[in-house]
Amino acid sequence: MKEIRAIVRLEKVDEVKEALERIGVPGLTIAHVEGHGRQSGLIEQFRGREFKVDLLPKARIDIVCKDEDVEKIATTIREAAKTGEIGDGKIFVYPVEDVMRIRSGEVGEVAI
């Protein structure tokens, strides 16, 4: 099993969610987060003064899936989230050792 963690633009969350629903992803978690990548934030102007915004609002999408579904899910996220501009985000893939459904006690892939 793997965990896919995607950091995407807030305005792309609905598109990504709908694309994942179309390919049958059964569950996901979405959280609003702040951060920055290589661009180290933005320089904004307000009332004629410049100031640096270090942390930009983003969304984090977490999905646990079977190993064989990783490529399809990651590709779907990339295609739905892409604008072609700096700050589109990143996709990370982590190994998942085990999972347990709290309600039933099911363990492993059946609990995803």
For each residue, the residues with C-beta under 8 A, 3 or more apart:
1: 64 65 66 67 95 96 98 99 108 109 112
2: 64 65 66 67 70 93 94 95 96
3: 62 63 64 93 94 95 96
4: 61 62 63 64 65 70 73 74 77 91 92 93
5: 60 61 62 91 92 93 94
6: 16 60 61 63 74 77 81 89 90 91 92
7: 33 35 58 59 60 89 90 91
8: 12 13 16 58 59 61 77 81 88 89
9: 12 13 58 59 81 83 87 88 89
10: 13 32 57 58 59
11:
12: 8 9 15 16 59 80 81 83
13: 8 9 10 16 17 30 59 61
14: 17 18
15: 12 18 19 80 81
16: 6 8 12 13 19 20 61 76 77 80 81
17: 13 14 20 21 28 30 61
18: 14 15 21 22 80
19: 15 16 22 23 76 77 79 80
20: 16 17 23 25 28 63 73 76 77 80
21: 17 18 24 25
22: 18 19
23: 19 20 72 73 76
24: 21
25: 20 21 28 63 65 73 76
26: 112
27: 63 64 112
28: 17 20 25 61 62 63
29: 61 62 63
30: 13 17 59 60 61 62
31: 59 60 62
32: 10 57 58 59 60
33: 7 57 58 59 60
34: 55 56 57 58
35: 7 55 56 58
36: 39 40 41 54 55 56
37: 40 87 90
38: 86
39: 36 42 86 87
40: 36 37 54
41: 36 52 53 54 55 56
42: 39 52 53 56
43: 50 51 52 53
44: 50 51 52 53
45: 48 49 50 51
46: 49 51
47:
48: 45
49: 45 46
50: 43 44 45
51: 43 44 45 46
52: 41 42 43 44
53: 41 42 43 44 56
54: 36 40 41
55: 34 35 36 41
56: 34 35 36 41 42 53 87
57: 10 32 33 34
58: 7 8 9 10 32 33 34 35 89
59: 7 8 9 10 12 13 30 31 32 33
60: 5 6 7 30 31 32 33
61: 4 5 6 8 13 16 17 28 29 30 77
62: 3 4 5 28 29 30 31
63: 3 4 6 20 25 27 28 29 73
64: 1 2 3 4 27 96 99 112
65: 1 2 4 25 69 70 73 112
66: 1 2 69 70 109 112
67: 1 2 70
68:
69: 65 66 72 73
70: 2 4 65 66 67 73 74 93
71: 74 75
72: 23 69 75 76
73: 4 20 23 25 63 65 69 70 76 77
74: 4 6 70 71 77 78 91 93
75: 71 72 78 79
76: 16 19 20 23 25 72 73 79 80
77: 4 6 8 16 19 20 61 73 74 80 81 91
78: 74 75 81 82 91
79: 19 75 76 82
80: 12 15 16 18 19 20 76 77
81: 6 8 9 12 15 16 77 78 88 89
82: 78 79 88
83: 9 12 88
84: 88
85: 88
86: 38 39
87: 9 37 39 56
88: 8 9 81 82 83 84 85
89: 6 7 8 9 58 81
90: 6 7 37
91: 4 5 6 7 74 77 78
92: 4 5 6
93: 2 3 4 5 70 74
94: 2 3 5
95: 1 2 3
96: 1 2 3 64 99
97:
98: 1 107 108
99: 1 64 96 107 108 109 111 112
100: 105 106 107 111
101: 104 105 106 107 110 111
102: 105
103:
104: 101 111
105: 100 101 102
106: 100 101 110 111
107: 98 99 100 101 110 111
108: 1 98 99 111
109: 1 66 99 112
110: 101 106 107
111: 99 100 101 104 106 107 108
112: 1 26 27 64 65 66 99 109
